[in-house]
Amino acid sequence: MSAEQFPRFIDTLNQRIMNLIQSQETYDKMGGVYIIDALVDFEGVEPALKYTRFQQYISIILRGKDLTPMQPAAVVLGKLCKPGGSLISDLVDAEMHTALEWLQSDRVEERRYSAVLVLRELARNAPTLMYPYVGFVFDQIWIGLRDPRHRIRTTSSETVSACFKIIRERDQEMKQEWMDKMYNEAVKGLKTNTVEYIHASLLVLKELLEQGGMYMQDHYDEACDIVFRHKDARDPAIRKTVIFLIPDLANYAPTEFGEKYLHKFMVYLSGMLKKEKERNDAFLAIGNVANSVKSSIAPYLDGVLLYVREGLSVQSRKRGSVDPVFDCISRLAVAVGQTLSKYMEALLDPIFACELTPKLTQALVDMAFYIPPVKGTIQERLLNMLSKIPRIRLFTSEARRR
């Protein structure tokens, strides 16, 4: 394309993007956002154009009423706000003020969702420019964390995570102050016995365990008690968060968790394996707990592997993906090694009855490496499985031609 043709092409492309962005159809808006995303890193577009026209397009999405394209639009905004010149500083300032204002506005779902998405992406992509605003974000983010809508609460927790990353490697005094405020507010929120408040507190507790470093040492026992206390909540979002918090507790202090809390949490997770809706989450949690406590998980293998076999059954495979089961097997193999040997004879048949997926492949690799006595059997059965694949495909192709 010649130098004369290129500007006309860009003008035509921009008009097309605008038409897509202003469409009433969600898929058109998504298409426009993805085109902008592809052009952000394209050096042929002048920087000034990116920070004016592209921002204008993205703002139409973020200030609209269609929630679906907001997520990718916020990601594009974050890419536009990566470190650069004064244009970026002005852009971050403007977007920050709008987001904080919208977060505090009336309960308009699209505004709050847009606000927390923007705050999250600015914190992820422009941490230096965001640092002066972190205090304001921590003050106001509880509005989003306690919103009635699940998607706003979880996105708000991702914003908290990104802001913790900003302060983690900077001013240690400020880090302590803000983590104190967030932790104390989380504990306070548990006294308000509503789904939104409890879920918000658990989400913040999760981020403190993952991002707080040594901060949670003095609060560890209380954190374990909080998580255990809410394990039987009626709300599925709270139960799911509890299940995902258990591995965080184990990872934070493996020895203490193994000595004081492993048994009662494993009894709980084993119970979750009996419930179809929560079984896969429980498999993932048990695998991650095993990854932290290592051989201390051994006394619970009988019960867990009974449900592993059930989780690989034909009925379970029909209901959905069994990848979480393979993930659990992998982590158990790494954690206890040859202790799994006595279970292998009963496990290999249901394992090799499954479709070959990346998770299954990784489970076989981990079992072969960490349980040497079964390596030869696994290799032989895997070769046998692979040898049948071309014949199956050939048979299928011939059947279709007939």
N, C-alpha and C positions, 0 to 999 in steps of 0.2 A: 504494500500500500504506500503510495507516495506521500510526501510531506503535506501536500495540498489536500489530499483525500482524507487524511487522518482526522483533522478537526471536524470535518463534516460527519465522519463516522461517529465520533464521540458525541456530537450534538444529537444525531439520530438515536444513538444508544441511550443517552440521558432522557430523551423524550419517551422512549420505550419504557425505561425504568420508572419514570414518573407515572405513566399510564398504569403500569402494574401495581405500583404502590397505592395509587388512588382507587384501584378496583374495589368492588364490593365483595369479590371472591377471595377467600383465604389463601387458596393455592396461588393466585396471581401475586398477592402481597409477598408470600414466601419466595416466589420466584424472583421478584424484584430485590428482596433482601439478599438472596444468594448471589445475584449478579454483582451487587455492591460489594459483598464480601470478597468475591473473586478479584475485584478491581482495586481494593484497598492497597494491596501490595504491588500493584502494577505500576512500574516506574514511568510509564508513558503518560500517566495522568498527572497534571500539575498539582503539587501539594495544596496550594490555595483552593483549588477546585474541590479536593477531597474534604477539606475542613469547612467548606461552605455548602456546596450542593449536596454532598453525601450526607452531611449532618442534617440538612433539611429533609432529605428523603427519610432518614432513620427516625427523625423526630415526628414525622407524620404517623409512623407505625407506633412509636412509643406513647404518643399522645392520642391514639385512637381508642376504639372500643373492642377491637378483635384481639383476644389474648394470645392466640396461637402463634402469630409471627413475632410477638414481643421478645421471646427468648432469643432467637437468632439475631434479631435487630439489636438487642442489648450487647450481644457478643461482638457485633460489628462496631458498635459505638466504643466498646473497650479497645478494639484494635486501633481505632482512630485516635484514641487517647494515650497510646503508648508514648514514652518520652520523646520529646522533639523540641520545637521552638515555642515562641510566645503564643502562637495560635492555639496550641494544645492546652496551655495553662488557662487561657481564657475559656476554652471549651469545657474543661473540667470544672472550673468555677461556676459556669452557667448551669451545667448539668447537675452539679451538687446542690445548688440552691433550689432548683426546681424539684429535685428528688426529695429533699428534706421537707420542702413545703407540701408536696403531694402526700408524703408519708403521714403528715399530721392532719391532713384534710379529712373531711367526712368519709364515712365508710363506702367509698366508691372503689369497687374491686379493681377495675382496670388501672386506676391511678396508683393505688397502693402496690399492685403487682409490678407495674412499670417502675415505680420508685425503687423497690427493693432490688429489682433486676439491674437497674442503672448503678445503684450503690455497690452491688456485688462486683460488677464488671469494672467499675472505676478503681475499686480497691485491688482487684486482681492485676490490672494492667497499668495503673499509674500510682503505685504506692507512695512515691515521694511527694507527689502533688496532693495525694489524699491524706497524708499524715496530719496536717493541721486540722483536718475535719473529723478525725477518728473519734474524738471526744463527743462531738455532736451526734455522730452516727450511733455510738453506744448509748447515748441518752435517749434517742428517738426510736431505735430499732425494736424496742419492746412493743411498740405499737404493731409492727408487722409480725413479730414473733407470737403475739397473742391474738392475731386476726382470726375470725371464724373460718376463713378459707385455708385448707390444708396447704395448698401450693404457695400461698403467701408466707405461711409459717416456715416451711422448709427452705424457701428461697432466702428468707430473712436469716435463718441459721447459717446458710452459706455465706451471707454477707458478714456475719459475725466471725466466721472462720477466716475469711480474707482479711478482716481488720485485725484479728489476733496475729496473723502472719506479719502485718505491717509493724505492730508494736513489739513483736517478739525479739527482734534483733536491734531495736533502738533503745530508747531511754528505759532502763530497768526500773527506775522509780515510778515512771508513768505506767509501765506495764503492770507493776504490782497494784497500783491504785485502781486501774481500770478492771483488772481481773477480780479484785476485791468487790468492786461495785457490781460487776456482772454476776459473780457467784452469790453475793448477798441478795441481790434482786431475784435470782433464780430460787433460792431457798424461801424467800418471802412469798414468791408466786405460788409455791406449793400449798400455801395455807388457803388460797382461794380455790376451792374445790370445783373447778370447771375443767373441761377437756382442754380448752385453749391455753389456760394458764399452766396446767400440769405439763402438757406437751411442750410448751415453750421452755419451761424450766429444764426438762430432760434434754431438749435439743442443745441448750446452752451448756449443760453439764457435759454432754458429749464433746462439744468443741473445746471446753476447758481441759478435759482429759487428753484430747488429741493434740492441742496446741499450747497448753499451759506450761509444759515442762515441769520443773520442780514445784510449781505453785500448788498443785493439788495434793502434795504430800501430807500437809496438815489437815486436809479435808477428805482424805481417802476413805476412812471408815464411814464417815457421814454419807459420802457419795454411794458407797456400797449399800448402805441402809436405805437410802432414797430409792435406788433402782429396785431393790428387792421388795420394798413396800408397795411399788406400783406394778408389780408383775402380773397381777390378776385384774387389772383395770378392764372395764367393759369396752372402752374405745379401742378399735384395732390399731389406730395410729400410735397410741401410747404403748400398747403391747409390742408392736413392731420396733419402736424406739428402744424399749427395754431390752429386747432380744439383741439389738445391735450394740447396746451399751455394755453388755456383759463381756464381750471380747475386749472392749476398751479398758474395762476394769482389770481384766486379766493381764493385758499387755502393759498396763501402767506399773503394776507391782506384782510380777509373777509369783515370787516366793510367798508374799503375804496373802495374795489371793488363793494360792494353792493350799496354804495352811488353814486359813480362816473362812474362806467363802466358796471354794470350789465345790464342795459337796452339795450345799443347798442350791447353788445355781445349776449344777448338773442335774439334780433331781427335777428342777423346773424345766430345763431345756429338754430333758428326756420326755417329760410330759407333753411338751410342744410337738414332739415327733409323732404323737398320736393324732394330732389335729391336721387335717389335710391342708387347710389354708395357711398354716404357719409352719408346716413341716420343712419346706425348703429354707426358710430363714433360720430355723433351728439347726439344720445341717450346716449351713454356712457358719453360724455362731460357734457350734461345737468344734468345727475344724479350726477356727481362729483361736478358740480357747486352747485347744491342744497345741497349737503352734507356740503359745506362750508358756504353758505349764509343762510341756514335754511329757516325760514318763509318768507324771502325776495323774494323767488322764487314764492310765491303764486299768484301774479298778472299774471303770465305767464302760469298757469296750464291749462286754457281753451284751448289754442293753442297747447300746448305740448300733452295733453291727447287726443286731436283729432287725432294726428298722432300716438299716442300709439295704439289706436284702429285700425287704418289703418295698423300699423306695425304688428299687430297680425292676420291680415286677412288671408284667405286661400291662396290668391295670394302671399302674403309676405312669408308665411311659405314654399311655394313651391320654392321660390327663394333662400332660405338659412336659416340659424339659426336666431331665433328671441330672443336668449339669451340676447343681448344688451338691448332689450325692457324691459325684466324682470328685468335686472340690474337697469335700469332707474326707473322702478316702485318701486323697493325696496328702492332706495335712496330717492325718492320723499316721500314715506311713512314715512321714518325716519325723513326727513326734516320738513314736514308740519303736520304729524299726522292726526288728525280728519278732517282737512280741505279737505282731499280727500274723505270724506264720501259721498258727494253729487255726486261724479263721479262713485262710486262703482257699482251702478245698471247697468250702461252702460258698465262697464269694465269686470265684472265677466263672462259674457257669452263668449266673445272672449278669455278670459284667460283660462277658463276651456275647451275650444274647442282645446287647444294646447296639444301636447304630454307632459307628466310629465317628466321634466328634473330637475337637481339640481338647476338651476337658477330659474325655475318656483316655485319649492318647497320653495326656500329662499324668493321669492317675497310673497308667501302666508303666510309664517311665519311672515315676517315683517309687512304685512298688518294686520294680525290678532292681532299682538302685539300693533302696533302704531295706529290702527284704531279700537278700541274696539267694536263699534256698528256693525261691519261686521264680527266679530270673529265667531259667531255662524253660520252664513250663509256659511262662508268659510269652517268651519269644516264639516258641513253637505254635502256640494257639493264635498269636497275632499273625504270624506268617500264613497259617491256615485260613484265617479270616480274610486277609488281603488277597490270597490266591483265588478266593471265590468271587471277589468283586467284579473282575472283568467278565467272567462267565455270566454273572447275573445281569450286567449291563448289556452284554451281547444278546442274551435271551430276551431281554425287554425290548431291545431295538428290533429284533426279528419279529417279535410278537406284534409290535406296532406296524411294521411294514405289511404284515398279513391282514 
